[in-house]
Amino acid sequence: MDKPAEGQPTIKEKRRGVRFPVVVFVEAKWQGLGGQTAQETAQAMEVSALGGLLDMKTFPRVGSEVQLTNLLSKQTARARVVGARPPKDGGALRVAVELLTPSDTFWGLNFQLRKTSAELVRIEQEIKSGGIDPRILEEFRDSVDYVRKTAWAVQEWQERQLQKHDPQTVLPLITAERIRRATQLSLAIKTDLEAHQVTRETTGMRELCQAVEGLYPRVAGLFREV
């Protein structure tokens, strides 16, 4: 297996595209200096559609081609080694690779969610400068925030599975976020009612009334039991 030569300066990669932090385990295969096939399980820490930064114990030489397999999806991709970063505090070497064919799917769902969340933030900034009614802007911002937090929960679930941690610990966070969102919406509807922007004829009000009537006794009962 190739290793960095002692005293040899680490080659710094020229980054193209924005990388996002993820945890993705991949199998890397490449030809060593002697022509033998080397293989290692690596952990991707920062990725983009163009490539990524892998934690590895060994260092394929710069310019060599690496066959990568996503261990979760089994999707494969060919990549080229473009540089490396020295390990910190005795950690693994970080090897920079560039995918020979850019891919939005190879790194898996976590990367796609990170990228989508960043795009939603960018759209929100554009809407702010577009003269949109503040109420609509606030609704969009709240929706984006909810999507972002839910996407984070999906990422956490997958990462904890990959790291052999209990993913069930994510579920209470989802419940807490659902309660926060319900409280927020309830206060917003109360404000609309007080401003006479909502009446009994408003679409969905009858269903909302039935849902509230069914929910209130159960919520109130929790506090009577204390």
QUIHUTA-V742552 format. One line per field, one symbol per residue. phi: phi as a letter, one per 20 degrees, with the letter a starting at -180 (. if undefined). A space follows every 50 residues. Layout:
phi->???
This chain:
phi->.fcfffnffffefefcneecfbccecedcbeffenfedbbeddfdcbbfe raddececcffgnfecedcffeemfdbebcfdrbdffdlmfffddecdff cgbedgfnfgfffffffffffffgfffgedmfggffffffffffffffff ffffffgfffffemdfffffgffffffffffffffffffgffffeleccf efgnffffffffffeggfffffefff
